Amino acid sequence: MCYIAEGRSGACDRYANDAGQLIRLDPLTILENRAAARQPEDDTPRLVPFLETEWDGAIVGGNRQFVTAIGAGTTYPDYKPAPFIVASDYEGVDMVTVVTEGIFSYCGAKVKIDTDRHLGPERAPVRADGEIVGHVTTSEYGSQMLSLGGVEHLTGGSKKEGRVTCATLLALCNSQSVDLVIDGGAEVTVGAGKAPVVNGQVEERMRVGCGSATVGIFAAQWQGLVDEVVVVDDHITGVMSEHQAGKVIGWQPTGIRILGRRSTPGRYFQVAEPGTGWGGTNMTDPLTILGPWNPKHARPGLSLLMVSTTGEHAAYYELDEDLRPVQLEIPERLLPSTRRIEENCEPALCSVLFMGGAGGSLRAGVTQNPVGLTRSVQKALTRVTVGGAPAYIWPGGGITLMADVTQMPENAFGYVPTPALVAPIEFTLRRSDYAALGGHMDYVVPLSDALSGVPGRQSDHVLAGRRDVGRRGDTPWPVQPLTGQQK
């Protein structure tokens, strides 16, 4: 129901009208079994016209090239077979890959942000361009997590909310950066594979561990160099002299008192409010978490190192005659240990996982009996990939998948004005299994036809061209695990 004038493209910028012929504008993306070039100037995908020579009948092996759904188009609603149902040979096994671009209203992005800073309270709304596009979800070890998108934001709110949500998901899934604002929290810029920016500050590293873990890791390295160590952390602040790690190596009591909720010896919760200061707290002065020292164990001259879980913050003190800590320059002997904390912190990055439910009529483009595809996927007879990238399939009913967008070729995602995302999806299985689940066997074409751009008779469009790209990083070859697991 999209009417495109002669010489113009449609509202989604995916199709155009060329003399009455529907053209899929983005090139069909072919994965080649090679690593992508490392140098940026050499990493430009090869754009090539489709081959004009006819297929000579030779078998084209699926171990060299893989047809992704990027640029393939769709037959949605799938009352007819998917645009490409491709036959190939992989290590002597006859394989079939069903290729289509799926239209996803039930989809979103799970965003992992490596940072020790507090971004916002759990369940806080996340906004883009003033519109709510998701929320803060449960934080994980050293990372803050966002859940963005979903059908309620795409179609359940205002038109602007849906458009902004779709645009945000599209940018994130295509590995572009977006600016987000968290209610009651921080302003962040996130992009897959990029360092997060929190309140204008680029994050460099994620924490080595919680305060308790850091005490345990470095206890032996601090012994004999300082009398007390406190590792400040929003979650679990560690105190060396009380901690079991200190006890077992003979650390002596110091009389220190921590203002927080004591968990087990040497471990304290809620020493301060969450924030962007020391150890993910709102503190700028770590001494605010200390109470009066116990004179039974404390003494003038007692040395104290306070450090954060990333090593970003560190301060050294000695007690005066009144048992009050006085800040001094960090001694040379303690500098290697603070640097060691930094060395053990991994680079801070943002990770984006596309998540969607592959259901509805999409499955009918694969087989005449859609439940057969679902069961085949659940039994691991059919492998699902997204733009050639491996997908994790959730247990239970349906085909609910997640995939790392950094493992996909660039610009793998599109959109429709519904609003909804358009995501590439491929189903690969043995030819015999495809026949058994009621696949569209009459529409299977050799890989060479797909590489030549020959459209299936079920397609209502033609392709503008093709681009060849190598695998990104250490992404596995899309069909490789199938034979290894099933032989």
CORKAHU-V712130 format. One record per run of one state. SS is the DSSP state (a for helix, b for strand, c for the rest). FROM is the first residue (numbers start at 1). LEN is the number of residues. Records with the same first field share a line. If there is no record, write none. Layout:
SS->FROM-LEN ; FROM-LEN
This chain:
c->1-8 ; 10-5 ; 19-2 ; 25-3 ; 36-4 ; 43-3 ; 49-12 ; 62-3 ; 68-16 ; 91-2 ; 105-2 ; 115-10 ; 129-2 ; 141-2 ; 150-1 ; 156-3 ; 174-4 ; 183-4 ; 191-6 ; 199-2 ; 203-2 ; 206-5 ; 223-5 ; 233-4 ; 240-4 ; 249-9 ; 259-2 ; 263-4 ; 270-4 ; 275-3 ; 282-4 ; 291-12 ; 309-5 ; 320-5 ; 329-3 ; 344-3 ; 348-2 ; 358-2 ; 366-1 ; 368-2 ; 379-4 ; 387-2 ; 391-1 ; 394-6 ; 408-6 ; 417-3 ; 437-2 ; 440-1 ; 444-1 ; 452-10 ; 464-2 ; 472-8 ; 487-1
b->9-1 ; 15-4 ; 21-4 ; 28-8 ; 46-3 ; 61-1 ; 65-3 ; 84-7 ; 93-12 ; 107-8 ; 125-4 ; 131-10 ; 143-7 ; 178-5 ; 187-4 ; 197-2 ; 201-2 ; 205-1 ; 228-5 ; 237-3 ; 258-1 ; 261-2 ; 267-3 ; 274-1 ; 281-1 ; 290-1 ; 303-6 ; 314-6 ; 325-4 ; 347-1 ; 350-8 ; 367-1 ; 383-4 ; 389-2 ; 392-2 ; 400-5 ; 414-3 ; 420-11 ; 439-1 ; 445-2 ; 462-2 ; 466-6
a->40-3 ; 151-5 ; 159-15 ; 211-12 ; 244-5 ; 278-3 ; 286-4 ; 332-12 ; 360-6 ; 370-9 ; 405-3 ; 431-6 ; 441-3 ; 447-5 ; 480-7
